[in-house]
Structure formats: C-alpha cells, structure tokens
Amino acid sequence: MENELITLASYDNSFTANLYKTKLEAAGITCYLMDEHSTVLTPFLSNAIGGIKLRVFLEDAERALQVLDEDDLPEGDSEA
C-alpha cells in the first residue's frame, strides 16, 4: 500500500522518542510520533496505549532501521 505508515519502535518517554525522531529527520527520513501528547499528559495510560510510537513510511523502514542501529543514542523498546 502506498504511503503506509509502520511503527518502528515505541518509547515510554518523550525525550528518548524525540531524540530518535530527530536522528531520522537528520538522515532525511520523514517520521512521526504517535500518542506523544497522550503519554505525556496521562503517563498512567502509557502501557494501555503502547507508549509513544515512532512511525515511518513502509518504503523508508529498512533505511530507518539502519539509521537507528547506529548506536549513538540511548536504547528504546524496539518493536521492529
């Protein structure tokens, strides 16, 4: 499916999620954080909604995983 978004990873805090988002954007990969505001405003719901999800387009997924595998940022809870 064209323009399909997939979840690469999920995080329990906004700081880590935004570090990885910025890293992907610096590599030229369009990405989005889903449920960031819900998790920040109501942290007790984080597990129920699956945390903050880092999403990319399917066609960028392989390259995004390679960028995230460069081990210069703190580890997240990878779901890839």
Stockholm file with secondary structure:
# STOCKHOLM 1.0

chainA/1-80         MENELITLASYDNSFTANLYKTKLEAAGITCYLMDEHSTVLTPFLSNAIGGIKLRVFLEDAERALQVLDEDDLPEGDSEA
#=GR chainA/1-80 SS CTTCEEEEEEESSHHHHHHHHHHHHHTTCCEEEESHHHHHHCGGGHHHHTSEEEEEEGGGHHHHHHHHHSCCSCCCEECC
#=GC SS_cons        CTTCEEEEEEESSHHHHHHHHHHHHHTTCCEEEESHHHHHHCGGGHHHHTSEEEEEEGGGHHHHHHHHHSCCSCCCEECC
//
